[in-house]
Amino acid sequence: MLAIIDARAPAEVKENLKQYVTAVFEFSSEGITYNSISGHPDIFMFQDANTLIIAPNAPVDLRAFLREHKIAFQFGNKPVGTSLLESSSYNCMATETHYFFRQGYTDTSILKHCEAKEAVLLPQSYVRCSLFNLDDTHFISSDMGILKALKSTPIKTYYFEPSQIKIRDHSYGFLGGTVGKLGNTIFFMGDILKHTDGAELATFIHQNQQKYVCLGSDYLYDGGGLFFVNSSDDLY
């Protein structure tokens, strides 16, 4: 198992992550999108249980890392850019049964890949930044618009207030950008118990038969999520 993380994530987080994977790729980009999200994997990559789709202008060293470690992937259609539309095309998410996106913003390669799943339309362009699933029916979000949209579904969503989440160049980040999942363990870039609502979040995770690991001792850091990827003998 390997991991992809924002190169600007706290050193403590990156070092502790190495205990759980065989290699860590520190993601960064330059001159493609705006600074605060330039190191965020979830701006350039979509992942579900079986597929990894990356932007055609994803950095060359990312593509080299994936190929070196025989990680299967395919290219999407739209390049990442600086506008809202251009920077959110891959920032959606999917479970085994549903996919979550803002209509008109998602790359067509992802829509085609997810066409057999049930679509859930959301008002937020940066879905993966703002929403994270424990399983198919239990989610965590820092976006009130998403919570309102999901009220009409069977999905149970825990709201995590975002003001204490760190991110570059902005006042605060979002929960989805601080986290990744490996098996039934949730990995956080920081310590959730530093947050005012952290103990409640820990309880929500445990009540849903999940575990969590805090990779750092400071407040949560929004670095565009943690991506865990497997090696494969077959590349697209």
Number of C-alpha atoms within 10 A of each C-alpha: 14 19 21 23 26 24 19 16 22 18 11 14 21 22 12 15 24 14 10 12 13 10 15 20 17 18 20 18 22 10 9 16 19 15 14 14 23 23 23 27 28 31 27 28 22 24 21 15 9 9 15 18 21 28 20 16 17 20 16 10 14 18 15 11 15 19 16 10 16 15 21 19 21 14 16 21 16 18 18 23 18 15 10 13 16 17 24 26 32 33 26 29 22 23 18 14 12 16 20 22 26 19 13 10 19 21 22 15 17 24 14 9 12 20 11 12 15 14 17 15 14 19 15 22 22 27 25 27 29 25 26 25 21 20 14 14 14 16 19 21 24 23 21 15 12 19 20 13 14 17 11 8 10 10 15 15 22 18 18 22 17 19 13 19 23 21 20 14 11 8 11 15 24 29 31 27 28 26 27 22 20 15 8 14 15 18 22 27 31 26 19 26 17 15 20 13 15 15 13 15 18 15 12 18 21 12 10 12 11 17 17 18 17 19 23 23 15 18 17 29 28 28 32 33 28 26 22 17 20 13 15 13 8 9 12 8
